[in-house]
Amino acid sequence: MPIVINGSGTVTGLSAGGISNAKAVATAAMPAGSIIQVVTVTQSGVDSSTSTSWVDTANMTASITPQTDSDVRIDFCGCLGHTDNTAMKFRIARVKGGVTTYHGAADSSEFTMASYTGSSDPTNQHYHQSFHHIDTNPGGDGSTAITYKLQWKIDSGTIYLGRDDTGSISTYAGGNSWTLTEIRG
């Protein structure tokens, strides 16, 4: 049955599952490696933490609703600063249906995506950090949103996203971004 929109805006000809089913069918016809959707969060302000345990960053969180056979590429690019010469650590937390899993490389029984110490004198230093990770099994079903969060911690002192330790070069730091890209598997 053809899809018809009448003069009053009523749509007829859609079967159960309609538009979401049509998206799944169209996606299935795409060749592997095709980009299906991109979700980006950009932060131009400053975030900070003194936590020595894993906590969410304030703004690097985004949700995506991938199809069944899709992969999700997670990209982070940001400018960091810290007050002490201690390690700044980052990891990805995936939340789906209330269950959280972590992505990264094993590091002392923790999952650490990136770890950066910096110079012996962090005063007025900012560090550009970027990484990407591909979640090859996000468990998408085409209708359930999956949330990805950037988490961080520092061994001691304060960690900053978007400025150096003194705030004197925050205007030069640029924006920070968290991007999710659904890729046809």
C-alpha positions as CSV (number, residue, x, y, z in Angstrom):
1,M,0.0,0.0,0.0
2,P,1.5,3.4,-0.9
3,I,2.0,6.0,1.8
4,V,-0.4,9.0,1.3
5,I,-0.6,12.3,3.0
6,N,-4.1,13.9,2.5
7,G,-5.0,17.6,2.5
8,S,-5.4,17.7,6.3
9,G,-2.0,16.1,7.0
10,T,-3.2,12.6,7.8
11,V,-0.8,9.9,6.8
12,T,-2.1,6.5,5.6
13,G,-0.4,3.4,4.3
14,L,2.0,2.9,7.2
15,S,2.0,-0.6,8.7
16,A,2.7,-1.4,12.4
17,G,6.2,-0.3,13.2
18,G,5.9,2.3,10.4
19,I,8.6,4.9,10.4
20,S,11.0,3.2,12.8
21,N,10.7,0.0,10.8
22,A,11.3,2.0,7.6
23,K,14.5,3.4,9.1
24,A,15.6,-0.1,10.1
25,V,15.0,-1.4,6.5
26,A,16.7,1.6,5.0
27,T,19.7,1.2,7.4
28,A,20.0,-2.6,6.6
29,A,20.4,-1.7,2.9
30,M,23.4,0.6,3.6
31,P,26.8,-0.9,3.1
32,A,29.0,-1.8,6.1
33,G,30.9,1.2,7.3
34,S,28.2,3.8,6.4
35,I,27.6,6.5,8.9
36,I,24.0,6.4,10.1
37,Q,23.9,9.3,12.6
38,V,26.2,11.6,14.6
39,V,25.5,13.1,18.0
40,T,27.8,15.8,19.4
41,V,28.1,17.7,22.6
42,T,30.3,20.8,22.7
43,Q,31.4,22.6,25.9
44,S,33.1,26.0,25.8
45,G,33.0,26.5,29.5
46,V,35.1,25.0,32.3
47,D,34.5,21.9,34.4
48,S,36.7,20.8,37.3
49,S,37.0,17.9,39.8
50,T,39.0,17.0,42.8
51,S,37.7,13.4,42.9
52,T,40.1,10.6,43.3
53,S,37.3,8.2,42.4
54,W,35.6,7.9,39.1
55,V,32.9,10.6,38.5
56,D,31.0,11.9,35.5
57,T,32.3,15.1,33.8
58,A,29.6,17.8,33.9
59,N,28.9,18.1,30.2
60,M,30.5,15.2,28.2
61,T,27.4,13.0,28.1
62,A,25.3,12.1,25.1
63,S,22.7,9.6,24.1
64,I,22.3,7.7,20.8
65,T,19.8,5.1,19.6
66,P,21.7,2.6,17.4
67,Q,20.2,-0.1,15.1
68,T,20.7,-3.8,15.9
69,D,23.9,-4.4,13.9
70,S,25.6,-1.0,14.4
71,D,28.8,0.0,16.1
72,V,29.2,3.3,18.0
73,R,32.4,5.3,17.7
74,I,33.0,7.6,20.7
75,D,35.4,10.6,20.2
76,F,36.7,13.0,22.8
77,C,38.7,16.1,22.2
78,G,39.4,18.6,25.0
79,C,41.8,20.9,26.7
80,L,42.9,19.9,30.2
81,G,44.8,21.4,33.1
82,H,45.7,20.3,36.6
83,T,47.2,21.6,39.8
84,D,49.5,18.8,40.7
85,N,51.9,16.6,38.7
86,T,49.7,13.6,39.2
87,A,47.8,11.4,36.7
88,M,44.5,12.6,35.1
89,K,42.5,9.5,34.1
90,F,39.5,9.1,31.8
91,R,37.2,6.3,30.9
92,I,33.9,5.8,29.0
93,A,30.8,4.7,30.8
94,R,28.0,3.2,28.7
95,V,24.5,3.2,30.3
96,K,21.8,1.1,28.7
97,G,18.6,0.0,30.5
98,G,20.0,1.1,33.9
99,V,23.1,-1.1,33.5
100,T,26.5,0.6,33.3
101,T,29.6,-0.9,31.6
102,Y,33.0,0.7,31.1
103,H,35.2,0.9,28.1
104,G,38.9,1.3,27.9
105,A,42.2,-0.5,28.5
106,A,42.7,-2.4,31.8
107,D,45.0,-0.4,34.1
108,S,45.5,-1.7,37.7
109,S,42.1,-3.3,37.7
110,E,40.5,-0.1,36.5
111,F,39.4,0.7,33.0
112,T,41.4,3.8,31.8
113,M,40.9,5.2,28.3
114,A,43.6,7.8,28.7
115,S,46.0,8.7,31.5
116,Y,48.1,11.8,31.4
117,T,50.6,13.3,33.9
118,G,52.0,16.4,32.1
119,S,55.0,18.5,33.1
120,S,56.7,18.6,36.5
121,D,55.3,22.2,36.9
122,P,51.7,22.3,35.7
123,T,51.4,26.1,36.3
124,N,49.8,27.7,33.2
125,Q,50.0,24.5,31.3
126,H,47.1,23.1,29.3
127,Y,47.1,19.8,27.5
128,H,45.1,18.9,24.5
129,Q,43.8,15.3,24.9
130,S,41.9,13.3,22.3
131,F,40.9,9.7,21.9
132,H,38.4,7.5,20.2
133,H,37.0,4.1,20.9
134,I,34.6,1.9,18.9
135,D,32.0,0.1,20.9
136,T,31.5,-3.0,18.6
137,N,28.7,-4.4,20.7
138,P,26.5,-1.6,22.0
139,G,23.4,-3.8,22.0
140,G,21.3,-1.4,19.9
141,D,17.8,-2.4,19.0
142,G,16.7,0.7,17.0
143,S,14.4,2.0,19.7
144,T,16.4,2.1,23.0
145,A,18.6,5.1,23.8
146,I,22.1,4.3,25.0
147,T,24.0,7.0,27.0
148,Y,27.8,7.4,26.9
149,K,29.5,9.5,29.5
150,L,33.1,10.7,29.9
151,Q,34.3,9.9,33.5
152,W,37.5,11.2,35.1
153,K,39.5,11.2,38.3
154,I,42.9,12.6,39.5
155,D,45.4,11.2,41.9
156,S,45.5,14.5,43.9
157,G,44.8,18.1,43.3
158,T,42.3,19.5,40.9
159,I,41.7,18.6,37.2
160,Y,40.2,21.1,34.8
161,L,38.4,20.6,31.4
162,G,38.6,23.8,29.4
163,R,41.5,25.7,31.1
164,D,44.8,25.5,32.8
165,D,45.3,25.4,36.6
166,T,45.3,29.1,37.1
167,G,42.6,30.0,34.6
168,S,44.9,32.4,32.9
169,I,44.9,30.7,29.5
170,S,41.3,29.4,29.5
171,T,40.4,31.6,26.5
172,Y,43.0,29.9,24.4
173,A,41.8,26.4,25.3
174,G,39.1,26.1,22.6
175,G,36.0,24.0,22.9
176,N,35.7,20.5,24.2
177,S,33.7,17.9,22.3
178,W,32.1,14.5,22.9
179,T,30.9,12.8,19.7
180,L,29.0,9.6,19.1
181,T,28.9,8.2,15.6
182,E,26.7,5.2,14.6
183,I,28.4,3.1,12.0
184,R,26.7,0.3,10.1
185,G,28.3,-2.9,11.1
